[in-house]
Amino acid sequence: MDILLRTIAIIIEVGILASIIAVLIAGVRLIAFDLGLGQKYNKAIVMVMVMAGTLIVVFFIAHLTSFYPSI
């Protein structure tokens, strides 16, 4: 039962953290366009933001599965 509760807690926490990262990345994208980067670089900026977000979420998953306390 402890393993199931720990897994559910990790999934919920990763979901919350992923949504926070998505909002932060969307904000950084908006700031980049407000600073003058045109639509020419839209695809490159989106790809960089997706890669950064993926790396951050993978780090969170690795960290939570390694160091999350048992319930």
PQR file of N, CA, C, O and H, with PARSE charges and radii, in Angstrom:
ATOM      1  N   MET A   1       0.814  -1.190   0.000 -0.4000 1.5000
ATOM      2  CA  MET A   1       0.000   0.000   0.000 -0.0000 2.0000
ATOM      3  C   MET A   1       0.863   1.261   0.000  0.5500 1.7000
ATOM      4  O   MET A   1       0.509   2.270  -0.610 -0.5500 1.4000
ATOM      5  N   ASP A   2       2.014   1.187   0.701 -0.4000 1.5000
ATOM      6  CA  ASP A   2       2.905   2.345   0.750 -0.0000 2.0000
ATOM      7  C   ASP A   2       3.444   2.696  -0.630  0.5500 1.7000
ATOM      8  O   ASP A   2       3.568   3.872  -0.972 -0.5500 1.4000
ATOM      9  H   ASP A   2       2.302   0.367   1.196  0.4000 1.0000
ATOM     10  N   ILE A   3       3.763   1.683  -1.418 -0.4000 1.5000
ATOM     11  CA  ILE A   3       4.308   1.929  -2.753 -0.0000 2.0000
ATOM     12  C   ILE A   3       3.255   2.598  -3.633  0.5500 1.7000
ATOM     13  O   ILE A   3       3.577   3.499  -4.408 -0.5500 1.4000
ATOM     14  H   ILE A   3       3.662   0.728  -1.140  0.4000 1.0000
ATOM     15  N   LEU A   4       2.012   2.168  -3.520 -0.4000 1.5000
ATOM     16  CA  LEU A   4       0.939   2.762  -4.317 -0.0000 2.0000
ATOM     17  C   LEU A   4       0.720   4.227  -3.941  0.5500 1.7000
ATOM     18  O   LEU A   4       0.583   5.074  -4.823 -0.5500 1.4000
ATOM     19  H   LEU A   4       1.751   1.436  -2.891  0.4000 1.0000
ATOM     20  N   LEU A   5       0.684   4.533  -2.662 -0.4000 1.5000
ATOM     21  CA  LEU A   5       0.496   5.914  -2.219 -0.0000 2.0000
ATOM     22  C   LEU A   5       1.674   6.792  -2.624  0.5500 1.7000
ATOM     23  O   LEU A   5       1.483   7.941  -3.022 -0.5500 1.4000
ATOM     24  H   LEU A   5       0.795   3.845  -1.944  0.4000 1.0000
ATOM     25  N   ARG A   6       2.887   6.259  -2.525 -0.4000 1.5000
ATOM     26  CA  ARG A   6       4.078   7.004  -2.930 -0.0000 2.0000
ATOM     27  C   ARG A   6       4.040   7.295  -4.421  0.5500 1.7000
ATOM     28  O   ARG A   6       4.378   8.402  -4.841 -0.5500 1.4000
ATOM     29  H   ARG A   6       3.042   5.326  -2.201  0.4000 1.0000
ATOM     30  N   THR A   7       3.634   6.320  -5.227 -0.4000 1.5000
ATOM     31  CA  THR A   7       3.551   6.496  -6.673 -0.0000 2.0000
ATOM     32  C   THR A   7       2.503   7.546  -7.030  0.5500 1.7000
ATOM     33  O   THR A   7       2.748   8.403  -7.879 -0.5500 1.4000
ATOM     34  H   THR A   7       3.360   5.421  -4.885  0.4000 1.0000
ATOM     35  N   ILE A   8       1.361   7.486  -6.399 -0.4000 1.5000
ATOM     36  CA  ILE A   8       0.302   8.468  -6.658 -0.0000 2.0000
ATOM     37  C   ILE A   8       0.770   9.865  -6.261  0.5500 1.7000
ATOM     38  O   ILE A   8       0.520  10.830  -6.983 -0.5500 1.4000
ATOM     39  H   ILE A   8       1.162   6.790  -5.709  0.4000 1.0000
ATOM     40  N   ALA A   9       1.441   9.980  -5.127 -0.4000 1.5000
ATOM     41  CA  ALA A   9       1.935  11.285  -4.672 -0.0000 2.0000
ATOM     42  C   ALA A   9       2.962  11.847  -5.651  0.5500 1.7000
ATOM     43  O   ALA A   9       2.955  13.045  -5.934 -0.5500 1.4000
ATOM     44  H   ALA A   9       1.643   9.197  -4.540  0.4000 1.0000
ATOM     45  N   ILE A  10       3.842  10.997  -6.166 -0.4000 1.5000
ATOM     46  CA  ILE A  10       4.853  11.443  -7.128 -0.0000 2.0000
ATOM     47  C   ILE A  10       4.186  11.891  -8.420  0.5500 1.7000
ATOM     48  O   ILE A  10       4.575  12.912  -8.986 -0.5500 1.4000
ATOM     49  H   ILE A  10       3.848  10.024  -5.936  0.4000 1.0000
ATOM     50  N   ILE A  11       3.196  11.156  -8.896 -0.4000 1.5000
ATOM     51  CA  ILE A  11       2.496  11.523 -10.130 -0.0000 2.0000
ATOM     52  C   ILE A  11       1.789  12.865  -9.970  0.5500 1.7000
ATOM     53  O   ILE A  11       1.843  13.704 -10.868 -0.5500 1.4000
ATOM     54  H   ILE A  11       2.880  10.327  -8.436  0.4000 1.0000
ATOM     55  N   ILE A  12       1.134  13.071  -8.846 -0.4000 1.5000
ATOM     56  CA  ILE A  12       0.450  14.344  -8.602 -0.0000 2.0000
ATOM     57  C   ILE A  12       1.454  15.489  -8.533  0.5500 1.7000
ATOM     58  O   ILE A  12       1.222  16.559  -9.096 -0.5500 1.4000
ATOM     59  H   ILE A  12       1.090  12.390  -8.115  0.4000 1.0000
ATOM     60  N   GLU A  13       2.568  15.262  -7.844 -0.4000 1.5000
ATOM     61  CA  GLU A  13       3.571  16.305  -7.710 -0.0000 2.0000
ATOM     62  C   GLU A  13       4.227  16.647  -9.046  0.5500 1.7000
ATOM     63  O   GLU A  13       4.464  17.819  -9.339 -0.5500 1.4000
ATOM     64  H   GLU A  13       2.756  14.393  -7.387  0.4000 1.0000
ATOM     65  N   VAL A  14       4.518  15.638  -9.850 -0.4000 1.5000
ATOM     66  CA  VAL A  14       5.102  15.885 -11.172 -0.0000 2.0000
ATOM     67  C   VAL A  14       4.103  16.633 -12.049  0.5500 1.7000
ATOM     68  O   VAL A  14       4.502  17.513 -12.813 -0.5500 1.4000
ATOM     69  H   VAL A  14       4.325  14.686  -9.612  0.4000 1.0000
ATOM     70  N   GLY A  15       2.825  16.309 -11.959 -0.4000 1.5000
ATOM     71  CA  GLY A  15       1.814  17.017 -12.724 -0.0000 2.0000
ATOM     72  C   GLY A  15       1.729  18.488 -12.349  0.5500 1.7000
ATOM     73  O   GLY A  15       1.627  19.349 -13.222 -0.5500 1.4000
ATOM     74  H   GLY A  15       2.501  15.595 -11.339  0.4000 1.0000
ATOM     75  N   ILE A  16       1.769  18.774 -11.070 -0.4000 1.5000
ATOM     76  CA  ILE A  16       1.732  20.159 -10.611 -0.0000 2.0000
ATOM     77  C   ILE A  16       2.982  20.904 -11.059  0.5500 1.7000
ATOM     78  O   ILE A  16       2.896  22.029 -11.551 -0.5500 1.4000
ATOM     79  H   ILE A  16       1.851  18.074 -10.361  0.4000 1.0000
ATOM     80  N   LEU A  17       4.147  20.278 -10.889 -0.4000 1.5000
ATOM     81  CA  LEU A  17       5.388  20.920 -11.291 -0.0000 2.0000
ATOM     82  C   LEU A  17       5.460  21.122 -12.799  0.5500 1.7000
ATOM     83  O   LEU A  17       5.968  22.143 -13.262 -0.5500 1.4000
ATOM     84  H   LEU A  17       4.217  19.364 -10.489  0.4000 1.0000
ATOM     85  N   ALA A  18       4.958  20.160 -13.571 -0.4000 1.5000
ATOM     86  CA  ALA A  18       4.961  20.296 -15.033 -0.0000 2.0000
ATOM     87  C   ALA A  18       4.059  21.438 -15.474  0.5500 1.7000
ATOM     88  O   ALA A  18       4.395  22.161 -16.412 -0.5500 1.4000
ATOM     89  H   ALA A  18       4.545  19.331 -13.195  0.4000 1.0000
ATOM     90  N   SER A  19       2.928  21.610 -14.819 -0.4000 1.5000
ATOM     91  CA  SER A  19       2.049  22.722 -15.189 -0.0000 2.0000
ATOM     92  C   SER A  19       2.677  24.064 -14.826  0.5500 1.7000
ATOM     93  O   SER A  19       2.517  25.036 -15.565 -0.5500 1.4000
ATOM     94  H   SER A  19       2.656  21.022 -14.057  0.4000 1.0000
ATOM     95  N   ILE A  20       3.375  24.135 -13.723 -0.4000 1.5000
ATOM     96  CA  ILE A  20       4.069  25.370 -13.349 -0.0000 2.0000
ATOM     97  C   ILE A  20       5.163  25.690 -14.356  0.5500 1.7000
ATOM     98  O   ILE A  20       5.320  26.843 -14.759 -0.5500 1.4000
ATOM     99  H   ILE A  20       3.505  23.346 -13.122  0.4000 1.0000
ATOM    100  N   ILE A  21       5.922  24.674 -14.766 -0.4000 1.5000
ATOM    101  CA  ILE A  21       6.982  24.874 -15.760 -0.0000 2.0000
ATOM    102  C   ILE A  21       6.388  25.312 -17.091  0.5500 1.7000
ATOM    103  O   ILE A  21       6.962  26.168 -17.765 -0.5500 1.4000
ATOM    104  H   ILE A  21       5.795  23.737 -14.438  0.4000 1.0000
ATOM    105  N   ALA A  22       5.254  24.746 -17.481 -0.4000 1.5000
ATOM    106  CA  ALA A  22       4.616  25.130 -18.750 -0.0000 2.0000
ATOM    107  C   ALA A  22       4.209  26.602 -18.731  0.5500 1.7000
ATOM    108  O   ALA A  22       4.375  27.306 -19.727 -0.5500 1.4000
ATOM    109  H   ALA A  22       4.789  24.052 -16.933  0.4000 1.0000
ATOM    110  N   VAL A  23       3.679  27.064 -17.606 -0.4000 1.5000
ATOM    111  CA  VAL A  23       3.284  28.463 -17.491 -0.0000 2.0000
ATOM    112  C   VAL A  23       4.520  29.370 -17.523  0.5500 1.7000
ATOM    113  O   VAL A  23       4.498  30.424 -18.159 -0.5500 1.4000
ATOM    114  H   VAL A  23       3.544  26.492 -16.797  0.4000 1.0000
ATOM    115  N   LEU A  24       5.585  28.967 -16.846 -0.4000 1.5000
ATOM    116  CA  LEU A  24       6.812  29.763 -16.861 -0.0000 2.0000
ATOM    117  C   LEU A  24       7.410  29.846 -18.264  0.5500 1.7000
ATOM    118  O   LEU A  24       7.872  30.907 -18.683 -0.5500 1.4000
ATOM    119  H   LEU A  24       5.602  28.111 -16.329  0.4000 1.0000
ATOM    120  N   ILE A  25       7.402  28.732 -18.983 -0.4000 1.5000
ATOM    121  CA  ILE A  25       7.951  28.716 -20.335 -0.0000 2.0000
ATOM    122  C   ILE A  25       7.095  29.569 -21.268  0.5500 1.7000
ATOM    123  O   ILE A  25       7.636  30.262 -22.131 -0.5500 1.4000
ATOM    124  H   ILE A  25       7.027  27.870 -18.642  0.4000 1.0000
ATOM    125  N   ALA A  26       5.792  29.535 -21.116 -0.4000 1.5000
ATOM    126  CA  ALA A  26       4.927  30.390 -21.931 -0.0000 2.0000
ATOM    127  C   ALA A  26       5.205  31.865 -21.638  0.5500 1.7000
ATOM    128  O   ALA A  26       5.183  32.694 -22.548 -0.5500 1.4000
ATOM    129  H   ALA A  26       5.353  28.972 -20.415  0.4000 1.0000
ATOM    130  N   GLY A  27       5.463  32.185 -20.398 -0.4000 1.5000
ATOM    131  CA  GLY A  27       5.806  33.558 -20.040 -0.0000 2.0000
ATOM    132  C   GLY A  27       7.128  34.004 -20.641  0.5500 1.7000
ATOM    133  O   GLY A  27       7.245  35.131 -21.122 -0.5500 1.4000
ATOM    134  H   GLY A  27       5.481  31.512 -19.659  0.4000 1.0000
ATOM    135  N   VAL A  28       8.120  33.132 -20.618 -0.4000 1.5000
ATOM    136  CA  VAL A  28       9.416  33.450 -21.224 -0.0000 2.0000
ATOM    137  C   VAL A  28       9.250  33.649 -22.725  0.5500 1.7000
ATOM    138  O   VAL A  28       9.874  34.540 -23.302 -0.5500 1.4000
ATOM    139  H   VAL A  28       8.026  32.216 -20.227  0.4000 1.0000
ATOM    140  N   ARG A  29       8.427  32.838 -23.359 -0.4000 1.5000
ATOM    141  CA  ARG A  29       8.170  32.980 -24.805 -0.0000 2.0000
ATOM    142  C   ARG A  29       7.514  34.328 -25.104  0.5500 1.7000
ATOM    143  O   ARG A  29       7.890  35.000 -26.065 -0.5500 1.4000
ATOM    144  H   ARG A  29       7.920  32.115 -22.890  0.4000 1.0000
ATOM    145  N   LEU A  30       6.543  34.724 -24.291 -0.4000 1.5000
ATOM    146  CA  LEU A  30       5.898  36.019 -24.489 -0.0000 2.0000
ATOM    147  C   LEU A  30       6.877  37.177 -24.284  0.5500 1.7000
ATOM    148  O   LEU A  30       6.843  38.162 -25.021 -0.5500 1.4000
ATOM    149  H   LEU A  30       6.238  34.179 -23.511  0.4000 1.0000
ATOM    150  N   ILE A  31       7.736  37.056 -23.292 -0.4000 1.5000
ATOM    151  CA  ILE A  31       8.740  38.095 -23.064 -0.0000 2.0000
ATOM    152  C   ILE A  31       9.689  38.192 -24.248  0.5500 1.7000
ATOM    153  O   ILE A  31      10.063  39.291 -24.656 -0.5500 1.4000
ATOM    154  H   ILE A  31       7.763  36.256 -22.693  0.4000 1.0000
ATOM    155  N   ALA A  32      10.084  37.042 -24.805 -0.4000 1.5000
ATOM    156  CA  ALA A  32      10.984  37.051 -25.962 -0.0000 2.0000
ATOM    157  C   ALA A  32      10.342  37.765 -27.142  0.5500 1.7000
ATOM    158  O   ALA A  32      11.019  38.510 -27.851 -0.5500 1.4000
ATOM    159  H   ALA A  32       9.780  36.149 -24.473  0.4000 1.0000
ATOM    160  N   PHE A  33       9.067  37.555 -27.363 -0.4000 1.5000
ATOM    161  CA  PHE A  33       8.394  38.222 -28.473 -0.0000 2.0000
ATOM    162  C   PHE A  33       8.156  39.705 -28.184  0.5500 1.7000
ATOM    163  O   PHE A  33       8.146  40.519 -29.107 -0.5500 1.4000
ATOM    164  H   PHE A  33       8.517  36.950 -26.787  0.4000 1.0000
ATOM    165  N   ASP A  34       7.967  40.058 -26.920 -0.4000 1.5000
ATOM    166  CA  ASP A  34       7.816  41.472 -26.573 -0.0000 2.0000
ATOM    167  C   ASP A  34       9.122  42.235 -26.739  0.5500 1.7000
ATOM    168  O   ASP A  34       9.116  43.440 -26.991 -0.5500 1.4000
ATOM    169  H   ASP A  34       7.975  39.396 -26.170  0.4000 1.0000
ATOM    170  N   LEU A  35      10.246  41.531 -26.598 -0.4000 1.5000
ATOM    171  CA  LEU A  35      11.547  42.175 -26.749 -0.0000 2.0000
ATOM    172  C   LEU A  35      11.948  42.357 -28.201  0.5500 1.7000
ATOM    173  O   LEU A  35      12.991  42.948 -28.481 -0.5500 1.4000
ATOM    174  H   LEU A  35      10.252  40.552 -26.393  0.4000 1.0000
ATOM    175  N   GLY A  36      11.152  41.866 -29.120 -0.4000 1.5000
ATOM    176  CA  GLY A  36      11.408  42.153 -30.510 -0.0000 2.0000
ATOM    177  C   GLY A  36      11.729  40.968 -31.395  0.5500 1.7000
ATOM    178  O   GLY A  36      11.941  41.153 -32.594 -0.5500 1.4000
ATOM    179  H   GLY A  36      10.304  41.385 -28.892  0.4000 1.0000
ATOM    180  N   LEU A  37      11.774  39.782 -30.870 -0.4000 1.5000
ATOM    181  CA  LEU A  37      11.993  38.625 -31.724 -0.0000 2.0000
ATOM    182  C   LEU A  37      10.733  38.391 -32.542  0.5500 1.7000
ATOM    183  O   LEU A  37       9.645  38.244 -31.986 -0.5500 1.4000
ATOM    184  H   LEU A  37      11.602  39.632 -29.896  0.4000 1.0000
ATOM    185  N   GLY A  38      10.877  38.356 -33.844 -0.4000 1.5000
ATOM    186  CA  GLY A  38       9.714  38.252 -34.713 -0.0000 2.0000
ATOM    187  C   GLY A  38       9.229  36.825 -34.883  0.5500 1.7000
ATOM    188  O   GLY A  38       9.733  35.895 -34.254 -0.5500 1.4000
ATOM    189  H   GLY A  38      11.761  38.475 -34.296  0.4000 1.0000
ATOM    190  N   GLN A  39       8.257  36.680 -35.734 -0.4000 1.5000
ATOM    191  CA  GLN A  39       7.689  35.361 -36.024 -0.0000 2.0000
ATOM    192  C   GLN A  39       8.683  34.471 -36.753  0.5500 1.7000
ATOM    193  O   GLN A  39       8.480  33.261 -36.850 -0.5500 1.4000
ATOM    194  H   GLN A  39       7.848  37.435 -36.245  0.4000 1.0000
ATOM    195  N   LYS A  40       9.750  35.061 -37.263 -0.4000 1.5000
ATOM    196  CA  LYS A  40      10.767  34.293 -37.973 -0.0000 2.0000
ATOM    197  C   LYS A  40      11.392  33.234 -37.063  0.5500 1.7000
ATOM    198  O   LYS A  40      11.706  32.136 -37.521 -0.5500 1.4000
ATOM    199  H   LYS A  40       9.914  36.044 -37.185  0.4000 1.0000
ATOM    200  N   TYR A  41      11.572  33.550 -35.795 -0.4000 1.5000
ATOM    201  CA  TYR A  41      12.215  32.651 -34.847 -0.0000 2.0000
ATOM    202  C   TYR A  41      11.228  31.890 -33.974  0.5500 1.7000
ATOM    203  O   TYR A  41      11.636  31.267 -32.994 -0.5500 1.4000
ATOM    204  H   TYR A  41      11.316  34.442 -35.423  0.4000 1.0000
ATOM    205  N   ASN A  42       9.955  31.925 -34.298 -0.4000 1.5000
ATOM    206  CA  ASN A  42       8.923  31.305 -33.469 -0.0000 2.0000
ATOM    207  C   ASN A  42       9.173  29.815 -33.284  0.5500 1.7000
ATOM    208  O   ASN A  42       9.135  29.317 -32.159 -0.5500 1.4000
ATOM    209  H   ASN A  42       9.623  32.432 -35.094  0.4000 1.0000
ATOM    210  N   LYS A  43       9.425  29.102 -34.367 -0.4000 1.5000
ATOM    211  CA  LYS A  43       9.606  27.647 -34.278 -0.0000 2.0000
ATOM    212  C   LYS A  43      10.851  27.295 -33.463  0.5500 1.7000
ATOM    213  O   LYS A  43      10.828  26.357 -32.666 -0.5500 1.4000
ATOM    214  H   LYS A  43       9.455  29.506 -35.281  0.4000 1.0000
ATOM    215  N   ALA A  44      11.934  28.042 -33.662 -0.4000 1.5000
ATOM    216  CA  ALA A  44      13.171  27.771 -32.915 -0.0000 2.0000
ATOM    217  C   ALA A  44      12.974  28.034 -31.424  0.5500 1.7000
ATOM    218  O   ALA A  44      13.447  27.263 -30.589 -0.5500 1.4000
ATOM    219  H   ALA A  44      11.954  28.804 -34.309  0.4000 1.0000
ATOM    220  N   ILE A  45      12.282  29.111 -31.092 -0.4000 1.5000
ATOM    221  CA  ILE A  45      12.050  29.432 -29.680 -0.0000 2.0000
ATOM    222  C   ILE A  45      11.169  28.370 -29.032  0.5500 1.7000
ATOM    223  O   ILE A  45      11.430  27.950 -27.904 -0.5500 1.4000
ATOM    224  H   ILE A  45      11.897  29.737 -31.771  0.4000 1.0000
ATOM    225  N   VAL A  46      10.136  27.938 -29.731 -0.4000 1.5000
ATOM    226  CA  VAL A  46       9.251  26.917 -29.180 -0.0000 2.0000
ATOM    227  C   VAL A  46      10.023  25.604 -28.970  0.5500 1.7000
ATOM    228  O   VAL A  46       9.831  24.937 -27.953 -0.5500 1.4000
ATOM    229  H   VAL A  46       9.924  28.279 -30.647  0.4000 1.0000
ATOM    230  N   MET A  47      10.874  25.237 -29.899 -0.4000 1.5000
ATOM    231  CA  MET A  47      11.637  23.996 -29.751 -0.0000 2.0000
ATOM    232  C   MET A  47      12.606  24.071 -28.575  0.5500 1.7000
ATOM    233  O   MET A  47      12.759  23.096 -27.839 -0.5500 1.4000
ATOM    234  H   MET A  47      11.029  25.779 -30.725  0.4000 1.0000
ATOM    235  N   VAL A  48      13.256  25.205 -28.393 -0.4000 1.5000
ATOM    236  CA  VAL A  48      14.168  25.370 -27.259 -0.0000 2.0000
ATOM    237  C   VAL A  48      13.401  25.305 -25.951  0.5500 1.7000
ATOM    238  O   VAL A  48      13.864  24.683 -24.994 -0.5500 1.4000
ATOM    239  H   VAL A  48      13.131  25.997 -28.991  0.4000 1.0000
ATOM    240  N   MET A  49      12.241  25.934 -25.893 -0.4000 1.5000
ATOM    241  CA  MET A  49      11.437  25.920 -24.677 -0.0000 2.0000
ATOM    242  C   MET A  49      10.905  24.519 -24.363  0.5500 1.7000
ATOM    243  O   MET A  49      10.842  24.125 -23.198 -0.5500 1.4000
ATOM    244  H   MET A  49      11.865  26.439 -26.670  0.4000 1.0000
ATOM    245  N   VAL A  50      10.526  23.773 -25.392 -0.4000 1.5000
ATOM    246  CA  VAL A  50      10.055  22.399 -25.181 -0.0000 2.0000
ATOM    247  C   VAL A  50      11.189  21.524 -24.656  0.5500 1.7000
ATOM    248  O   VAL A  50      10.984  20.720 -23.747 -0.5500 1.4000
ATOM    249  H   VAL A  50      10.577  24.093 -26.338  0.4000 1.0000
ATOM    250  N   MET A  51      12.381  21.678 -25.224 -0.4000 1.5000
ATOM    251  CA  MET A  51      13.519  20.890 -24.736 -0.0000 2.0000
ATOM    252  C   MET A  51      13.871  21.253 -23.298  0.5500 1.7000
ATOM    253  O   MET A  51      14.149  20.370 -22.487 -0.5500 1.4000
ATOM    254  H   MET A  51      12.547  22.331 -25.962  0.4000 1.0000
ATOM    255  N   ALA A  52      13.863  22.541 -22.978 -0.4000 1.5000
ATOM    256  CA  ALA A  52      14.172  22.964 -21.608 -0.0000 2.0000
ATOM    257  C   ALA A  52      13.121  22.444 -20.628  0.5500 1.7000
ATOM    258  O   ALA A  52      13.458  21.959 -19.548 -0.5500 1.4000
ATOM    259  H   ALA A  52      13.637  23.259 -23.637  0.4000 1.0000
ATOM    260  N   GLY A  53      11.859  22.545 -21.006 -0.4000 1.5000
ATOM    261  CA  GLY A  53      10.798  22.038 -20.137 -0.0000 2.0000
ATOM    262  C   GLY A  53      10.876  20.540 -19.933  0.5500 1.7000
ATOM    263  O   GLY A  53      10.647  20.042 -18.831 -0.5500 1.4000
ATOM    264  H   GLY A  53      11.585  22.939 -21.884  0.4000 1.0000
ATOM    265  N   THR A  54      11.201  19.820 -20.999 -0.4000 1.5000
ATOM    266  CA  THR A  54      11.334  18.364 -20.888 -0.0000 2.0000
ATOM    267  C   THR A  54      12.476  17.986 -19.963  0.5500 1.7000
ATOM    268  O   THR A  54      12.337  17.082 -19.139 -0.5500 1.4000
ATOM    269  H   THR A  54      11.388  20.225 -21.895  0.4000 1.0000
ATOM    270  N   LEU A  55      13.607  18.671 -20.094 -0.4000 1.5000
ATOM    271  CA  LEU A  55      14.741  18.385 -19.214 -0.0000 2.0000
ATOM    272  C   LEU A  55      14.412  18.676 -17.754  0.5500 1.7000
ATOM    273  O   LEU A  55      14.812  17.927 -16.862 -0.5500 1.4000
ATOM    274  H   LEU A  55      13.720  19.405 -20.763  0.4000 1.0000
ATOM    275  N   ILE A  56      13.692  19.753 -17.512 -0.4000 1.5000
ATOM    276  CA  ILE A  56      13.333  20.100 -16.135 -0.0000 2.0000
ATOM    277  C   ILE A  56      12.372  19.073 -15.550  0.5500 1.7000
ATOM    278  O   ILE A  56      12.528  18.672 -14.397 -0.5500 1.4000
ATOM    279  H   ILE A  56      13.367  20.361 -18.236  0.4000 1.0000
ATOM    280  N   VAL A  57      11.385  18.644 -16.322 -0.4000 1.5000
ATOM    281  CA  VAL A  57      10.431  17.644 -15.828 -0.0000 2.0000
ATOM    282  C   VAL A  57      11.120  16.300 -15.605  0.5500 1.7000
ATOM    283  O   VAL A  57      10.812  15.608 -14.635 -0.5500 1.4000
ATOM    284  H   VAL A  57      11.259  18.970 -17.259  0.4000 1.0000
ATOM    285  N   VAL A  58      12.037  15.921 -16.477 -0.4000 1.5000
ATOM    286  CA  VAL A  58      12.789  14.675 -16.281 -0.0000 2.0000
ATOM    287  C   VAL A  58      13.625  14.762 -15.011  0.5500 1.7000
ATOM    288  O   VAL A  58      13.730  13.788 -14.265 -0.5500 1.4000
ATOM    289  H   VAL A  58      12.288  16.483 -17.265  0.4000 1.0000
ATOM    290  N   PHE A  59      14.221  15.930 -14.763 -0.4000 1.5000
ATOM    291  CA  PHE A  59      14.973  16.114 -13.525 -0.0000 2.0000
ATOM    292  C   PHE A  59      14.065  15.962 -12.308  0.5500 1.7000
ATOM    293  O   PHE A  59      14.434  15.307 -11.333 -0.5500 1.4000
ATOM    294  H   PHE A  59      14.136  16.721 -15.369  0.4000 1.0000
ATOM    295  N   PHE A  60      12.872  16.569 -12.364 -0.4000 1.5000
ATOM    296  CA  PHE A  60      11.935  16.437 -11.249 -0.0000 2.0000
ATOM    297  C   PHE A  60      11.547  14.983 -11.015  0.5500 1.7000
ATOM    298  O   PHE A  60      11.487  14.532  -9.871 -0.5500 1.4000
ATOM    299  H   PHE A  60      12.573  17.101 -13.156  0.4000 1.0000
ATOM    300  N   ILE A  61      11.285  14.251 -12.092 -0.4000 1.5000
ATOM    301  CA  ILE A  61      10.908  12.840 -11.953 -0.0000 2.0000
ATOM    302  C   ILE A  61      12.042  12.050 -11.321  0.5500 1.7000
ATOM    303  O   ILE A  61      11.817  11.253 -10.410 -0.5500 1.4000
ATOM    304  H   ILE A  61      11.334  14.618 -13.021  0.4000 1.0000
ATOM    305  N   ALA A  62      13.267  12.270 -11.805 -0.4000 1.5000
ATOM    306  CA  ALA A  62      14.416  11.548 -11.245 -0.0000 2.0000
ATOM    307  C   ALA A  62      14.634  11.915  -9.782  0.5500 1.7000
ATOM    308  O   ALA A  62      14.929  11.049  -8.958 -0.5500 1.4000
ATOM    309  H   ALA A  62      13.450  12.917 -12.545  0.4000 1.0000
ATOM    310  N   HIS A  63      14.491  13.169  -9.468 -0.4000 1.5000
ATOM    311  CA  HIS A  63      14.702  13.614  -8.091 -0.0000 2.0000
ATOM    312  C   HIS A  63      13.622  13.059  -7.160  0.5500 1.7000
ATOM    313  O   HIS A  63      13.926  12.584  -6.066 -0.5500 1.4000
ATOM    314  H   HIS A  63      14.251  13.872 -10.138  0.4000 1.0000
ATOM    315  N   LEU A  64      12.371  13.117  -7.594 -0.4000 1.5000
ATOM    316  CA  LEU A  64      11.287  12.648  -6.736 -0.0000 2.0000
ATOM    317  C   LEU A  64      11.332  11.136  -6.545  0.5500 1.7000
ATOM    318  O   LEU A  64      11.067  10.651  -5.445 -0.5500 1.4000
ATOM    319  H   LEU A  64      12.124  13.503  -8.483  0.4000 1.0000
ATOM    320  N   THR A  65      11.659  10.390  -7.585 -0.4000 1.5000
ATOM    321  CA  THR A  65      11.718   8.939  -7.411 -0.0000 2.0000
ATOM    322  C   THR A  65      12.897   8.516  -6.556  0.5500 1.7000
ATOM    323  O   THR A  65      12.848   7.472  -5.905 -0.5500 1.4000
ATOM    324  H   THR A  65      11.874  10.784  -8.478  0.4000 1.0000
ATOM    325  N   SER A  66      13.961   9.318  -6.551 -0.4000 1.5000
ATOM    326  CA  SER A  66      15.132   8.963  -5.748 -0.0000 2.0000
ATOM    327  C   SER A  66      14.983   9.372  -4.290  0.5500 1.7000
ATOM    328  O   SER A  66      15.332   8.605  -3.392 -0.5500 1.4000
ATOM    329  H   SER A  66      14.000  10.166  -7.080  0.4000 1.0000
ATOM    330  N   PHE A  67      14.470  10.568  -4.047 -0.4000 1.5000
ATOM    331  CA  PHE A  67      14.522  11.136  -2.706 -0.0000 2.0000
ATOM    332  C   PHE A  67      13.172  11.318  -2.043  0.5500 1.7000
ATOM    333  O   PHE A  67      13.114  11.866  -0.942 -0.5500 1.4000
ATOM    334  H   PHE A  67      14.186  11.190  -4.777  0.4000 1.0000
ATOM    335  N   TYR A  68      12.080  10.884  -2.662 -0.4000 1.5000
ATOM    336  CA  TYR A  68      10.766  11.065  -2.051 -0.0000 2.0000
ATOM    337  C   TYR A  68      10.654  10.152  -0.840  0.5500 1.7000
ATOM    338  O   TYR A  68      10.922   8.954  -0.942 -0.5500 1.4000
ATOM    339  H   TYR A  68      12.127  10.439  -3.557  0.4000 1.0000
ATOM    340  N   PRO A  69      10.266  10.694   0.293 -0.5600 1.5000
ATOM    341  CA  PRO A  69      10.202   9.861   1.509  0.2800 2.0000
ATOM    342  C   PRO A  69       9.073   8.826   1.412  0.5500 1.7000
ATOM    343  O   PRO A  69       8.042   9.059   0.781 -0.5500 1.4000
ATOM    344  N   SER A  70       9.295   7.717   2.035 -0.4000 1.5000
ATOM    345  CA  SER A  70       8.240   6.697   2.058 -0.0000 2.0000
ATOM    346  C   SER A  70       7.164   7.144   3.031  0.5500 1.7000
ATOM    347  O   SER A  70       7.438   7.782   4.048 -0.5500 1.4000
ATOM    348  H   SER A  70      10.132   7.527   2.548  0.4000 1.0000
ATOM    349  N   ILE A  71       5.936   6.792   2.692 -0.4000 1.5000
ATOM    350  CA  ILE A  71       4.787   7.232   3.490 -0.0000 2.0000
ATOM    351  C   ILE A  71       4.559   6.272   4.636  0.5500 1.7000
ATOM    352  O   ILE A  71       3.637   6.465   5.428 -0.5500 1.4000
ATOM    353  H   ILE A  71       5.713   6.274   1.866  0.4000 1.0000
TER
END
